[in-house]
Amino acid sequence: MKKDYRISDFRDFIKQIMFQTAGVEEEEKKSRPTVFTLTDSQIIDETFLEDISSILNTGEIPNLMLSEDKDKIINELREVV
């Protein structure tokens, strides 16, 4: 995190983690275990907590992925599935 870290930076980071966890960004196309740690001093905006709560409750952040992102996940993992 940096001094001018914004919610858009946070959401881009979460999207990148989701791609890696799904195996989209990996050469071997398999998911890998991921741990996400966030301390109270890193919570710059309460929207961070709302997004984490959404992930824990529903498994996604509303409007995080564009349709192109969803298509990328589906197409990249089609052979594996």
N, C-alpha and C positions, 0 to 999 in steps of 0.2 A: 504494500500500500504506500501511497505517496501523499503528499500534502494536498494536492488538488484532485484527489480520487473522487469520482462522481458515480452516481447510480448507473449511468450507461457503461462505465468501466467495469463496475461490479457485475452487471448483467452479461457483458461480453465474456468476463471471466467464467461465470457460471455456465454459459453456453459452451465455452471451450472445454470445461470439465465434463459436461454431459456428452459431448462428442467423443472425448477420450474414454469415458466410462463405457459408452456403447460400443467402442471399438472402431469408430469411423476414422479416427486419426491414426490408427495403428496399422503397420504394414501387415501384421498377421491377422487382422480383422477379428480379434477376440476382445472381449471386455476385460477390464482389469480392476481389481479392488481399488477403491479411492476413499481417502479420509479427508474431510473438510473441517478445519478448525478455525473458529472465529472468536476472538476474545472481546471483552466488553470495550476495550480501548480502541478496537478496530471498527466499531460500529459508529460510523460518521453520520449516517442518516437512518432514521427508523424504518425506512423502506427496505433496508437490508434485512431487518428482522421479519418484515412482512413477507419478503421473498423466500427466506429460509423456512418460515412457517408454512407457506404454500407448498414448498418441496416436501416437507415432512408430512403434511396432511393429504396432498393429492398426487405428489410425485412430479409436479411441474409448476412452472411459473407462468401465469396467464400472459399471453402475447409475447413470450420470450422468443419463440422460434417463428420465423417467417415460413411461408409455404415452401420456399426454395430450400430452407434448412431441413424441413421435414422430408422433402423429396430426396435430398442428399443422403440422409440417414437411411431411408428406405432403399435407395439404389445401391449404396455402398454395402449394405448388409444383406441384400437379396440372396446372394449365393450362399452365404453362411446359414441363413435361416432355411 
